[in-house]
């Protein structure tokens, strides 16, 4: 087009220049031109004999001779001749050559560029070289095809009757043609004789012929022709069935050849770029992503799929199994088996296998054992999806079925529509099924496969009303009549004809099909069912009568081909709109993310979980790096916290109140041994586990104070740690090992050096002071606030607190008179206290006095023990010489009434110091053993427990959704999901366009 435009422009420009050059030549040679023009005009005027011609000639002559000043030009002088004319003509010709040459060069360059662009736009056909056989293999493949053709040619046997009828007709037509040819030749030879029949003669002959045929003969002839037509139709049906069998045989051989070719191709080392998913697998992945994204039906999913709907036990599942060529669903007699939507993706492949979307196992559909396991797995998944007392579930079970000759499509089998509920169903079962069915059918691009049981009355159908509501014009509905073998025996043939012609139901459909789904036997294979279906349609008179149905409206094979064609047509028409819708959704979500979280990358729930998992495991590694001294301090502190109460209440106080030193030591030995054999090891393990737990929790708390801490992980980390700690238990053999160590340690009763003695004294003082503080707090609660606190805080004593104070005053008198009083009060002492209180108008019973005596005496005893610890602080040398009972010189107080000298010798007992030294040694040895167990064993076992908990949480989507939540997570999750769906849609569209 560009070259043509350039050529036209050059021609117009050349023509204009030629006119200008001719004008200039005429002006330069005005004398010759004027004479020629004058001569011609004079001759013309003389021939015409009119005056007007003379005037016009004169005018033109003046115009040429005098020029036209009004137009701005004058005649040039006659000095220039023909030389100038030749020069100008040559100059114009040279310019024209340059223009033509430039245009040709430019057009050639443009044409070359267009050709290169067109060549680059062609698809890469290099894959065809790998796919097609080469050389000798191609020749062998061609010979095989020729042999298959010859086998098919010789294999098809035509019925002898039909063959004889055809030969008779052929001979009749040949004789008629020969007679007509002879007549034509004879008529051509005899041209003079012509036989012409008048209109009246023809009418008479016709009338005579018509009258000659009676009504009986006409009826017999009609019946004979009708029988011939039915016979021919039957024979045609049988021929078609034979042809279809031979065709299937050829397809089977072709599939075997293709399977061998695929196996050979698979065994080759192919690059990753050549491994591509099939088109239907890509489309199925898009639907799976949408089902996961649109669980709450919040977004319109208008992608096409084949929705199989029908009444309960109408044969829905059987039709789907016939299309899939395998009995993959559980069966039951009169029981609801389909309890959840089952999405089945059919694809072509070399092996007949089935696989669930969330599983790697492939079930071989050619083996009955795998088929049984597959049916059990489907039933298990259906029952597992039903929760909360429901009968049906909306959770989709997705599976893929591949096999040779399968039509590519995606089908969704829904629970059958029921009209009456049984007692074992939930109250909302009927409404749930109706709502689910309407939801799937309301998709404007869904193909509705309406299944109607042909063996029951049409008026009992529930599905047709729902289908008519969702698709009133029938633009995406395919009607399937099942169990027609039973319908032929039970139903009226006219009603079946009306159903298949679309005249009985008010609903409309794209097509009407009749299929046979079996003989009611559970053990029948798909091959047996298909053979039975072919035999039925071959022999059934219902489908052979004139004007009933066409052959393509029967058998499951024709149904699957029609559904597949309609499915892919719908996909090609609607996939672009869905991709545009998700593109807009993605843009909106990305804009919202940038506005709310401009400095964060959109991380989904799985990515956040992996990040939190790494941080938790890092803290476990940090746990094993804690220093030994820190572990010893933590374990020692926790051990004494667990053991102190038992030591004071069950060992030290009872032994100290025994009355003598010998009995103290004996009781201490007995109680320590019993404690070490029974409760001490278990308590030690409990203390070690709590210390490990506290250290790990403290590490997690310190990590929250770092700058890069993300609060979104706190709930998840806390749940993981709590669950791991709950599951973790200390090794059982640790208790036996600790028991042996502790018994051996307690057998040592002698303090070996001064440093240990000082540590034991300090340990005793610290422990006694802690108990003394607790006892004073108990007394403060019993006695109420002191005098200063009552004045400063405006507090008052209650009546009970006043009584307690009175009782305490009497008890202090007893302890003052007898510093070594026994732990219990005698009867006389109780009576004395009561009478003294009654004199002060305070009436109390003996139990009340005993309750007050316990903390009062405890405080008195602890004060004495603290004093003994101070006295024994520098008595280690005497202890090594004299034993636990030693005599020390104590500096007396000047205020004391016994003050005689600065130093008074006194006999004191340091047995309690030895006791606490033994306990301290047990705690040290136990802490050391627990530390080794924590570092060498328990930290690693805790690490395993945490990893196990993390693995369980990673597989539990509900748990992750509960622990990782918030606007940030939800928005990122939705954005990632939409992005994945849009990318998969674009990939599918590109592959679909390439297939076109």
Buried (B, 14 or more C-beta within 10 A) or exposed (E): EEBEEBBEEBEEEBEEBEEEBEEBBBBBBBEEBBEEBBEEBBEEBEEEEEEEBBEBBBEBBEEBBEBEEEEEEEBBEEEBEEEBBEEBEEEBEEEBEEBBEEBEEEBEEEEEEEEEEEEEEEEEEEEEEEEEEEEEEEEEEEEEEEEBEEBBEEEEEEEEEBEEBEEEEEEEEEEEEEEEEEEEEEEEEEEEEEEEEEEEEEEEEEEEEEEEEEEEEEEEEEEEEEEEEBEEBBBEBBBBBBEBEBEEBBEEEBBEBBBEBBEEEEEEEEEEEEEEBBBBBBBBBBBBBBBBBBEEEEBEBBBBBBBBBBBBBBBBBBBBBBBBBBBBBBEEEEEBBBBBBBBBBBBBBBBBBBBBBEEEEBBBBEEEEBBEEBBEBBBEBBEEBBEEEBBBBBBBBBBBBBBBBBBBBBBBBBBBBBEEBEEEBBEBBBEBBBEBBEBBBBBBBBBBBBBBBBBBEBEEBBBBEBBBEBBEEBEBBBBBBBBBBBBBEEBEBEBBBBBBEBEBBEBBBBBBBBBBBBEEEEEBBBEEBBEBBBEBBBEBEBBBEEEBBEBBBBBBBBBBBBBBEBBBEBBBEBBEEBBEBBEEBBEEBBEBBEEEBEEEEBBBBBBBBEBBBEBBBEBBEBBEEBEEEEBBEBBBBBBBEBBBEBBBEBBBBBBBBBEEEEEBBEBBBEBBBEBBEEEBBEBBBBBBBBBBBEBBBEBBEEBEEEEEEEEBBBBBBEBBBEBBBEEBEBEEEBBEEBBEBBBEBBEEBEBEEEEBBBBBBBBBBEBBEBBBEBBBEBBEEBBBBEEEEEEEEEEEBEEEBBBBBBBBEBBEEBBEEEEEBEBEBEEEBBEBBBEBBEEEEBEBEEEBBEBBBEBBBBBBBBBBBBEBBEBBBEBBEBBBEBBBBBEBEEEBEEEEEEEEEEEBEEEBBBBBBBBBBBBBBBBBBBBBBBBEBBBEEBBEBBBEBBBEBBEEBBEEEEBBEEBBBEEBBEBBBBBBBBBBBBBBBEBBBEBBEEEE
